[in-house]
Amino acid sequence: MRLGFIGFGEVTFELSTSLRQEGVEMIFIRDVMLNHPTFDCIVY
């Protein structure tokens, strides 16, 4: 299964972590903070 998220920031990280543990193989994200110097460490 492949899944994508747009603009959910840290929520995407938390959801993705759980979904990966449940077997989702590919998760794509896009967030405006992805390349932000302060917040990119929590949005990956």
Secondary structure by P-SEA (a helix, b strand, c coil): cbbbbcccaaaaaaaaaaaaaacccbbbbbbccccccccccccc
